[in-house]
């Protein structure tokens, strides 16, 4: 039998700045601009911020270093990286868990990107400052138009496919190096404008005053854990995939860990600084939930000077943030499936984007389905995927080995022995405790039952898939993947 045709050499990031912007662009998205402010508003403001920052630097920074370093160490996508560590067999199904969670997350994230696109277009048309505009009616009409919602979802996935086909350098990197700085500039301008409004100080007080009693509630910590994982992308396979395209002299601890965590947390807090002073200045409630950005904030724009321009800054920046994240989330599946099959990059991109589009139709059709999936996969599927990655690094590969061979290779800062027990013991223990505490307090909720089913079924599905594939020798005889670049 003839050998499978060899694929072209694996792509790399063209510049260190491109790598950093890819990490920031991947991590900064709806989790920071939409999810962070409303989850913060629902969970007591400053208490949530404190819990979030504790978990961010306790779990996310060392965890991101580990995930990026695993990608650099193996130069493979998710499943290939797990196979290199675990060897062939059913246990590679742990990588399938990460891939399944990634695809599930993207299936409802794409319709959300469609929301931001719709609002960005209407901000450019100055719809939100027009006479007689009503934010609630506008959103209700939009959500009731299922054809429009599905159409936007289709536009989003089609645009992502068009950019991913161009490859890592000519597609992904070329976009993120402009989109991420543009987002930061938009939020800074909006923050400065908001802080100059009368009554804005109440928003600052809400953000930074801590209700110490809220720190004893499991809801605060599970929300903070979900936010830390959702907004940094730890466990999505993104950091692993981005790390697999690192050049020889790129830096893991600073670029993949510290810089990314500081960047994404700063943008999350910056988004809250942009939103809450404006919200409090006009007397809107901060705990408006998921509608904070799409209803409550929209009501504010007509009430403030230059509100139409502020709306453009916010929603165009919001769209850029969500779109760059969606691009990198989808790249995880593209890289992995391209390696695991005989498909070229174009075929893989079309197949992956088509599959996500199909799976995303229910979430595009109904915002209630999107909210349900966000709870289940944001609070349960994502921690499961994170535990799979961290568990393999901590208990199979060994954090000391990875630290010496990949983390500290050409590093700007040296990561010492303290990192080893954090990866092996602290991150899994803290995550399991928070998840267990929350499950114990909310065991009978329907969403909780769905989350527990994900915890139980995904490992079984992953193991079964890889047992069959590996048993049949389904892995092609190619070890390199095209990045679609010249």
Number of C-alpha atoms within 10 A of each C-alpha: 3 4 8 10 10 13 18 14 14 17 20 18 23 16 14 15 15 21 26 24 27 29 30 29 32 28 31 33 32 24 25 28 28 24 20 29 31 24 25 26 23 18 23 23 26 22 24 29 25 19 19 25 18 15 22 23 16 16 22 26 22 22 27 28 30 32 30 30 31 32 26 28 21 19 23 26 32 32 24 24 24 26 20 15 17 16 12 19 17 20 18 26 25 29 26 25 30 31 24 19 24 24 23 19 26 24 28 26 27 29 30 26 28 25 21 26 23 18 25 22 15 16 22 16 13 15 17 24 22 11 8 8 14 15 17 15 11 15 17 11 11 16 17 13 14 17 13 16 23 21 15 22 30 22 17 23 28 16 14 24 22 16 18 27 21 18 22 26 21 18 19 24 22 18 19 28 18 13 18 22 14 16 22 18 13 21 25 17 14 23 22 13 18 25 20 13 16 13 17 20 18 16 23 18 14 20 23 15 14 17 15 13 9 18 18 11 14 19 19 25 25 23 24 28 27 26 24 27 26 27 26 31 26 29 28 30 30 31 31 30 28 29 32 27 23 24 16 10 10 23 26 28 28 19 23 29 26 18 17 27 27 17 20 23 23 15 22 25 18 19 24 26 23 26 29 29 29 30 25 22 21 18 13 16 14 24 18 17 19 18 15 24 22 18 19 22 22 26 20 22 20 16 13 16 11 12 18 19 15 21 26 22 22 26 27 22 25 27 26 26 29 27 30 26 30 26 26 26 24 25 26 24 26 27 24 23 24 23 27 21 14 18 14 18 23 19 13 23 26 19 16 22 27 16 14 22 24 13 16 25 20 18 24 30 20 17 18 12 14 21 14 16 22 19 18 23 23 22 23 23 30 26 26 27 28 23 22 22 27 26 19 19 25 24 12 12 17 16 23 19 13 20 23 12 14 22 28 19 20 14 16 13 14 13 17 11 11 9 17 21 13 18 25 20 14 15 22 19 14 15 21 15 12 19 20 15 17 19 18 12 12 15 14 10 11 12 17 19 15 17 21 16 14 19 20 12 13 21 21 15 16 21 21 17 17 22 18 13 15 14 13 9 11 12 16 13 15 15 15 17 23 20 27 20 16 11
